Amino acid sequence: MRIASGALILWLIVGAVAAGQRNYYTGPVENCNQVATIAVTILAGPLNYFGMKPQIACQTPQPSK
């Protein structure tokens, strides 16, 4: 169990570093697409270094009139 936890933490750290290298942390987050892309990049972890560049498009619900 300890090895699996360590591997998961290392996986997420590598994903966070990959997001940083793509400059996802610079500037303000303006929309849901940026938040989702950052999250998926972190979750993809080391796969980012094998050519995976995840991007997500999402829409937030608009308030009713």
Secondary structure, DSSP 8 states (H G I E B T S, - for coil): -HHHHHHHHHHHHHHHHHHHHTTTTSS---SHHHHHHHHHHHHHGGGGGGT--------------
